[in-house]
Amino acid sequence: MKERTRTYSLAMNVNRPVARWGRMQVEGLECVPEQGPLLILGNHDSHWDPIMVGIAAFERRQIRALAKSELWDVRGLGPVLNGMGQIPIQRGKGDKDALAKAIETLRAGACIGVFPEGTRSRGKVLRARSGVGRLALEVPEAHITLVAIEGTSDLTGFPRRPRIRLRFFDPVSGQPRPDEDPGALSARLLSEIRELVPPSI
């Protein structure tokens, strides 16, 4: 599958000054395979998380995120999201079409990014969505990489400069096992991320 569309590259480059202002540090990029089906799962505390993860991993992969469908209702944003290869999903409704599209895209060798919590934490502990586990189990050849994201919530604290840190890592508890329950799989992967970075407002 074609990587790094022109629209995706433009979106990442436009936002690079924000990452630089946020003194972004990136660790563990060796855990992001440059080829083959890849599922990147991260915590979600800020609207900036998808952009910062995209910038951090840009030299290795284009991330096609599962994004809330409401974003396509924002005037002028739909064509940009489509150009970036993003996949709309209706949150909280068990969107089977979105999951099917994500499975198809992942099987084709793309990198899919998902936030297991489904929405921003707003400082609360949220449960992991089982759809993440189903996606991983439907494409067993996909590699799972986790990313702990810190500091993005502080990007709104201008003029105080934040310190953004992203750590990519493979699950210590191992890649998905065929006999795992989707919900339990989602929960164990999210718990590894949240052990490194608790929810923040």
Disulfide bonds with the S-S distance in Angstrom:
none
